[in-house]
Amino acid sequence: MAKDLLFEIGLEEVPARFVRGAVNQLKDKLAKWLDDSRIARGEVEAYATPRRLAVLVRGVAEKQSDVNEEVKGPSRKIAQDASGAWSKAALGFAKSQGIEPDQLYFKELAGVEYVYGNKSSVGIETAAVLSEGLNAIIHSMTFPKNMRWGSYDLKFVRPIKWLVALFGSETVPLEITGVASGNVTRGHRFLGSDTTIASPADYVDALRAQHVIADIAEREAEIVRQIEALAQEKGWEIAVKEDLLEEVLFLVETPSVLFGTFDPSFLHIPQEVLITSMREHQRYFPVLDKEGKLLPFFVTVRNGDKTSLDIVAKGNEKVLRARLSDAKFFYAEDQKLAIADALAKLETIVYHEELGTVADKVRRIRAVADKLAAHVQADASDAADVSRAADISKFDLVTQMVYEFPELQGIMGEDYARKAGEREAVAKAINEHYQPRFAGDRAPASLAGAIVSLSDKIDTIVGCFSIGIIPTGSQDPYALRRQAAGIVQTILAQNLPIALGDLFDIAISVHEQRGVKRTAAEIRKDLYDFFALRVKNVLTEQGVRYDVVDAVMAGGFDDLKLTIDRAAVLVSYAAGDEKDEFKLVVDAFNRVNNLAAKAETAEVDPTLFAEPAEQALYDAWKSVHSAYAERFRSGDIAGALTQLASLKAPITTYFDSVMVMAQQDDVRRNRLATLAAISADIVKLADFSKLVW
């Protein structure tokens, strides 16, 4: 027999950003506890609203499964002392498994004798262990921010107000912070009332009758349905941002979509400002026309039914009017601030105590940007735009608008720079240099924007690495991983002729002028290790299989575009129709590389050749070396690989005919040098030994 299990934790309103993680944690912990307790179960369903976290487990067995298994302990050498008595290790093993010492015995495994015992345990009733298990689950939960209330020691996301714990129709006895479990849940705070849950299967319908949509997916679908219906009715484009939808989803239990309006005079403010104010401060969805232009309307979601929606809309309009009036004032005041005066204020803002002020950072960005512009051979006009954009890239940080809405940095800089008479390319580069701001964001579109973006990001990374701030584990307070990923994305998107090593050296040289704690070599090594993971991520996201990723990365990744191209060619060969033939080529390459590792030099002396196969292989390599190098340099990786693959036959003949490790020292060294010369070309493509067949 099996019963359903329902566990609901009723709370004060939980911050929306915590709800999904909390209910998923509760679901995972309950499922794991049942599994670890040998209690068979069916599907686990999670439900959540701002006031509740709930899990319903289908088909929970009424009794733990019995256990009868053989368990292995320490070896005989450890399990017995010199007199043959059981050691502390053996006795500890027996106690931990619930086995009497006289029930232990020895068995041989892989030529070694180990102590064994038969562990038997009769399962007990599920109802008898649920109270302790559910209590432990609550106490084990963790949250980004915790609360304590009253005189209780429990730390939880919000105070617990009620508990529902049902196993079948029976209540599981449980008490936490003075709250006893029962079978009564609470409906919508204003529209519903307390209601009794007769059995776990009734949970969702019972709450729906009390104006609570407990099913997360159902509630989200209802919000989206209402928004789409309103958009179709009005002919609007309602901009539904996923993170805002997620937040609204966990702010309501019964969603009702409504719209309001605001004074069209506010539309002369950049629409990014208005949209940010609506989304971030009011949790409103902006309304656009078919061309993407902001309209003087907003959409919001009420936690309640559809009665008196016009009154609710008026209240929201009043609040939004105050917010937009503030934005209008900030916008007007900011335009009174000259760019030069804003830059002077940056001298007083500390960027990092060991890296100076924001103004110091800007000067480093300019220095790096000028060097990069010269490196990519930007024309005079682009170079001038790069210099000016770098100089004023951070001036908007001291504006009131960016102080109020930090996410508008760069966006306001572009607008204010344009109004101050800066060149259009410079204004755009100020905004673009923050791109990509997040995963999935686009890279800078202009050359000036791309160069200043690279300069800003590599300055941040090198600056942090130079003072020992290197991300470890999940710790990355300065978002260095995101900035490194942005550098990789920008170089690839713009197809910039910048090797990572050159980028590192330019930034390190600029930082060395201020003095650094660590050597350039140490910083450079850490940078390569750090960026290797970012490049691997790019290859993996493109669907490149893991062994090809490893093979290509081992061949170096300084040239990002070449790395991507090498991976693509290897994938096509390794998975193509001629993969069997390619495997023979790879086998030949690997034989060369294995012995080349023993070489002391790659300088070959043809006068020491003693076998025809030696001369044949050397001549074959000489005939393809130049063509291979040229094709590799030009990015024709498929052509380069074809050139090297033509060496398969002479390599095979060479190994069949020549004893590489000859007794004569000079002959052996020369043969190894021949292989080293060929290997130097092979490893530029990849470490073929990492390919898995």
N, C-alpha and C positions, 0 to 999 in steps of 0.2 A: 504493500500500500504506500501511497505517496500523497503529500499534501502541498498546497502552495504556501509560501512564506512571504509575508509583507512586513517591511520595516520602514517606518516613516519617522523622520526627525523634523519636528515643527520648530521654526525659529523666528526671531525677529528678522525683518527684511535684510537679506544678505546682499552685499554689493554685487551688482550684475556680473562684473568681471571674474568673480570667484565661483559662481554657481556651477557652471559646466564642469570645471575641474573638480569641484567638491563632490558632485554626484557621481562622476566617473570613478573617483577614488573610493567612494562608498560601495559602488557596484563591484569594483575589482577586489576590494578587501573582503566583502561578504562572500563572493564566489571562491576566492582563495581559501578562506577559512573553512567553508563547507568541504572543499576538495581535500584540504589538509586533515580535516576531521573525519575523513572517509564517509562522508554523507553524500550519497548519490543525489543528483539534481538534474533539472532540465534547464531551459533558457532563463537568462537573467535579464530583467527589464528595468531600466532606470527612468525615473520621473523627477521633475524638478520645476519649482516656481521660485519667486523671490522669498517665499516663506516656508519652503519645505524641500527636503531631500528625501527621496523614497526609492526603494528597490523592491521589486516583486520577483521572487524566484519560483518558477513553475516546477511541479513534480519533485518536491524534496522528500527523500526517503524518511520514514518514521524511525529508522534505526541505523546506527553506524554499521558498516560492513565489518565482518569478522576478519581477523588477521591471523594467518598461519604461514610464516615465511622463515627461510633460513637466512641468518645474518652472519656476516664475516667479521671477525675481530683481528687482533694483532697476531703476528707470527709466533710460532712456538718459542723461538729464541727470546721474545719479549714477554710472552704470556706465562712462562715458568721460570722459577729461579733455579739455582744450582741443585737444590734438593728435590726438584720436581713439583714443588708447591706452587699454587697459583700466585702470580705476581699482582702488584697493585693495578697494573694496566689491565690484566685479565678480569680482576674483580670489578674494576670500574666499568669495563665493557659489559659484564653480566648485569650489573646494577642498572646501567643506562638502558638496557634492552628488556629489563624485567625478567631476567632468566636466573635461575638458581645456579651457583657455581658447579654443583655436581651434574648439571645438565650440559655442560660444555664438552665439546669433543674436537678432535683435530681432523683436518682434511688437507690433502696436498693440492696446490694450485701452482702451475708453472714451475714445478720442482721445489716449491717451498711449502712447508706445513704451516697452516693457519688455524687458529681456534675458531670454532663455529658454535652456533646455538640455534635452536628452533624458537622463534618468537611467536607466541600465540596470545591473542587478545580477543575477547568476545565483545562485539559491539554493544553499546548501550543505547537507550532511547534518545532520539534526537531532541525531544522536548526537554530532557534533563540537562543538556549542555548548551541550549540556545541562549539562556540568560547570560551566562558567563561569556559566551562568544560575542554576542551583540554589545555587551558592555565593553569588552576589550577592543572591539572595532571602533567604537566611538572615541575611546581614549587614545587610540593609535593614529587618528586622523590628524593631518597637518594642513596648514593654510598659510598663504603669504602674510596675512596679518591675523592675529588672534585676540580674543577678549577674555577677560575674567570678570565675573559678576558675583555680587553678594560676598559671602565668605567662602565660596567654593574654590578649590584648587584647579579644577578643570579649565584648560585653555581651549576655546573653540572659536569658530569664525563669528558667531553671534550667540546670544543667550538662547538656551533651549526652552521652548514654551510648552510643547507637548510631544508625546511619543506614542506611536502606534506600532505594536509588535504582535502580529497574528501568525500562528501556525495552524493552518486550517481555520476553524472557527474559534480556536482557543487562544486566549491572550497569553503571551510569553511574559512572565513577571520580570520587571526590570525597573530600576529607579536610578536616575542620574540627576545630580544637582537639585534634589527635592522633587523632581518631576517623575511620576509613576507612569508606566506604560499602560495602555488600554486599547480600546477599539474605536475611539472617538477622534475624528479629525476635524479640522476647522475649514470652513468654506471661505469664499471671498470676504475680505475684511469688511466691506460695506454692503455687498449684495447677498452674501450667503450667511450661513449659520453653521453651528456644530452639527456633525452628522455621524451616525454610527456605521461602521464598516462591518457587515455581517461576515464576509469572507474576503480573502485577498483578491479574488477575481472580480469583486464588485468595486474595487478601489477607484478606477478611472471614471466609471459611470456615476458613482456616488458623488465624486467631486464635481463632475460636470453639472449635476443637478444643483450644486451650490455655487455655480458660476466660476468654476476653476477648471481650466484646461490643463491637466497635469502632464499630458504627453507633450514632450518638447517639440518633436517633429510636427505634430498636429497643430500646436500653437504657432509655430513659425509659418507653416503653410497657410494658416488663417490670416496672419498679418500680411503675407505676400499677396494672397488672394484679394484682400480688401484694398491694398495699395494699387494693384494692377487694375482692379475694377474702377477705382477713382481716376487713375491715369487715362483709362479708355473713355470714361464719361466726359472728362474735361479736355481731352486731347493734349495732355501733358506728357513730359518725360520726367518721371520722379526718380531722382538719383539715389538708388538704394546701395549704400556702401556696406559691405559685408560685416565689418566690425561694428558699425552702428546698429545694423539689424540684430546682430548677436547681443548687443547691450540691451536694446529695447525688448528683445525676446525674454530677457530675465528681469525686466522691470514690471511686467504685467502678468496677471493670471487670466484675465478675460480681456482680450484686445479689441479696441474699437478705433478704427482709423478715422481721422478728421483732418480738415485743412483750415488754414487761416490766411490772412493777407498782411502785407506791410506796405508802408508808404513808398511808392515808386521813386521818390526823390533819393532814396538810399542807393538806388542802382548805379549812381555815378561813382560809388566806391568800387574798387576792383571786386569782381564777384567771388574771387577766392576768399576775400575777407568776410563777406557776408555768409558764404557757405560754411566757412570754418566757425564763425560765431554761432550759426544755427546748429551745426553738428556737435561741436565740442561743448558748448555751454547749455544748449537747450534740448539736445537730442532730437532735433527736427531733421526731416528729409527735405532737401532743397528741390524746387520745381524748375524745370528747364523747358525751353521750347524745342522744336525739332532740330534746330541748329546748335543746340547746346548752350543757348544764352539764358541766363538766370531770369526768371519771372518773379513778380512781387507776391509770391505765395509760398507757403510752407505746409508740410504734412507732418503730423505727429500721431502718436498712438496713445490712447487713453486706457488706463487700467480700470475698465468698467464697461457698462452697456452703452447703448446709443442714445439714451435720454439726455436732453438738454445739451447736445453737442455744440450748438451755437453759443451757449453761455461759456462752455469750456474753451471754445475757439477764441472768444473775446478776451478771456483771461490770458491765454497764451500770446495773443497779439500784443497785449499791454506789456508783458514781460519782454517780448522780443523787441518791441519799440525802444525800451530802455537800453537793451544790449546794443542795438544798432546805432543808437544815438551816441553811446560811448565810442563805438568804432568810428563813427563819423568825426567825432571830436579828435580822437587820436590821429586819424588820417590827415586832418587839416593841420594839426599842430606839427606833425612830423615833417611836413613839407616846408616848414619855416626853418628847419635845421639844415644848414649847409653841410655838404659832404665833408669838407675839410674840418669843420667843427666836430662832426661825428667821429672822424678818424682820430682827432686829438683825444676824444673821450676814451678811445680804446687803449690809450697809454695807461689808464688808471684801472683797467679791468684785468685781474690776474687770470691767466689761462691755466697755468699750473705753477706751483711754487718753484719747481726746478726747471721749468721751460719758459718762464717769463710771462709777459702780458699777452693779451690778444694782439696788440700792436706788434710785439716781437714775432708772434706766429705769422702775422700778415707779411712782415718783411721776409721771413723765411719762404713763405708761399711764393712771393715775387721772385726771390732768388732762384728757387727751384723751377718756377714756370719759365723764366727767361732762358735757363739752361736747356729745358725740354724743348722750347720753341726752336732754339738753335739746333738741337739734336735732330729734330724731325724736318729741319730746313724749311720752316714756315716763312712765307714771304713777308716783306716789310710791314704790310698792312695788318696781317694776322698777328705778327709779333708785337706790334704796337697795341693791338686790342688785348692780347694776352697780358702785357705789362700793366695796362690801365685796369683791366678787370681784376687782376691779382691785387693791385694796390687798394682797391675799394671793395673787395669781395665781402668784407665783414662789416661795412659801415652801418648796415641796417640793424645790427645787433643792439645798438643803443637807442633805437626808435621806440616810441611808446607802443606802437602796434605789435612789434615783435616781442616786446616785454610782456604784453597781454596774451599774445598768441605765438609762442615760440615756433610752432610748426610752420609759420609763415616766413621764416628767415629765408632769404633768397628771393622769394616771391615779391615781398615788399621792396627788397633791394632793387630788383629789376624795375618795378614801377617808379620808385623814387628816383633812380638814376636816369631813367628816360625823361621824367619831368624836369630833372636838373640839367638836361641838355647833353647827356653823355651819348656817345655813338650807340646805335641800335645793337651792334654786335657785342659791345661792352655790357650793355644792360642785360641782354639775354644770357651772357656768360655768367653774370652774378647769380642768376637763378640756377642755371644749369650746373654750376660747379658743386652744388649739393647732390646732384643726381649721380647714380641711382640712390634714392633715399631709403629704399626698402626692397626686399626680395620681390622681383617681378616688375619693379619700376624700370623705366627706360633710361638708357645712358645719355649723356649730353649729345646734342645733335650737331653743335658747331665745334670747330677745331679749337677756338679760344676757350669755350666752355669745358671741353674735354681736357685740355692741358691744365687749366686752373683746378679742375676737379682732381686730376691725378696729383697735382702739387699739394693740394690741401690734404688729401687722404694719406699720401706717402709721408708728408711731414708729421702728421699725427702718429702714424705707426712707428716711424723711425724715432721720433721724439720719445714715445713711450718705451720702446725697446732699449733706447740708449740709457734710460734711467732704471731699467729692470722691470718695467711693467709689461709682462707678457701673459696673454690669456692662458689659463690652465683650467681644465675641466669645463664646468659650466660658467666659470667666472670670466666675465669680459665687460667690466664696467665702462670702458671707453668705446665699446662696439667696434673693436679693431677687426674682428672677423668680417663684419659687414662692410667695413671700409676696404679691406683687402679684396673681398669679392667684387666690390664696386670698381676697383682698379682693374681687375681681370676683365670684367664685363666691358668697361670703357675702352680698353686697348683693343679688344676683339671687335667691338661694335664699330669703332672708328678705323680699324685696320691700321693702327699707328705703328710705325717702324721703331718701336722701343722695346729693347730686351729688358727683362726684369732686372738683370744684374746692373745694367746701365742706370735704370731708375733708382735702384738701391744706392749706387755709388754717388749719384748726384745729390740725393737727399742726405746721405751720410756726410758728404763733404760740406754741405751747408751747415749741418748741425755741429760738425767739428770746429767750426769757426767760433761757436759759443763755448766750446769745451764739453766733452762727454766723459762719462765715468768708465765706459767700456770701450774696448778696442773696436776698430772698424771691422776687423775680421770676425770678431764674436757677434757683432750686430748682424753682419751680412749672413753668417751661417744660420742664425735664428730666423732671419727674414726668409731665407730659402725654405727652411723647414716649415715655417708658418704658411707661406704661399703655396707650398706643395699640396696641402690639403684643399685649398681653394680651387686649384687647377683640377685636382682629382674630382671635386664636386661638379665642376663644369662638364668634365668628360662623362661622369656617371649620369648626370641629368640629360645628356645627349644620347643615352642608351648604350654607351660603349661598355662592353663586358669587362668584368673586373681584371681578368688576366691581361687583356690588351692595355688597360689603364696602367697596370703595374709595369708592363713591358715598355710602354712609351715613356712613362715618367722616369724610369731608370736610365733612359737615353738622354735625359735632360729636358727642361721645360722653359728655358730662358726665353725662347721665341714662342709666344703663346699660339699664334696662328699656325706656325709650323707644327707645334705639338698636336693641335686639333686635327690638322691634315694627316699627320703620321698615324694618328689613331684611326681615322676614317679608312685609310688605305689598308692598314692591318686588319681591320674588321672585315673589309670586303674580301681580302685574300683568305683569311682564316675561316670564313664562313661561306665562301663562294664555291662554284662548281669545281674549281681546280685546287681545292684545299688539300687533297692527298699529295699532289705534286708540290704544293707550297710547303707541306710538312717535311718533305725530303730536302727542300732548300734550307728550311730552318734547322734541320738536323746537321746539315753541312756547316751552317753558320755557327752552331753551338760547339761543334768539334773544333773549329778554328778558335773561338773565344776561350774555350777551356784551356787550351795549351798556350794561347797568347798571353794569358795571365802570368805565365812563368817567364816571359821575355824580359830582358834587361834593357833592350833598345828596339827601335823600329827601323834602324838604319841597316839596309840590306846590301851585302856584297855579292854580286852575281858571280864573281870569280870563284867563290867557294861552293857553288852548286856542283854536286857530285852525281845527281840523278836527273834524267831527262824530265821527270815529272816536276822537279823543283823549278827548272827554267820555264816549263809550260805554265805552271800556276802563276809565277811571277810575271811572265809576259801577258797572260790573260788579265791579271789585275791591273797592270800598267795600261793596258788598252782600254779599260773601262773606267779607270780612276778619275780622269779629268772630266769625262762626260757625266759620271755619277756626281762628282762635286758640283758641277755647273747646274745640273737638274735639281739637286738638293738645295742649292743656294737660291734658285729661282722659284722654289716651292713646288716643283713637279715631283712629288714624292713617289707616285706610282711609277714614273719613268726612272727615278733613281733606284727604286727597288728592283725594277726589271733589269737594270744594268748589273746590279750586284748578284741577282739570281742567276745570271749567265755564268757565274763562277762555280755553280754547283758541280758540274762535271769535272773540271780540273781539280777542284778540292777533293772530290771523291777519289779520283785517280791518285792524287798526291798522297792521301792517307793509306791507300792500298799499296803504294810502291815505296814510300819513304819512311824510314825510321827517324822520327823527329828527334827523339832523345838519344842522338848518336853519342858514342863514347868520346870522340874528338871534341874538345871544348869549343873551338872556333866554328866547326860545322854545326854543332847543336845550337850555339847562340845565333848563328845566321838563319837557321831554319825557324827558330822561334821568332826572330826578327821579321821574317817574311809573314808569318802568321799574325804578328802584332800589327804590321802595316795594313793588312786586310781587315783585321779586327777593328782598327781605328775607324774605318769607314762603316762597318756593320753597326757598331754601337751608337753611331749618330742617329740611326733609325730607331733602334729599340734594343732592349735586352731580350732577345728571342727565347732565352731559356725560361722565361716566365710564362710563356704561352702554354695553355693547357689544352690537350687534345682529347 
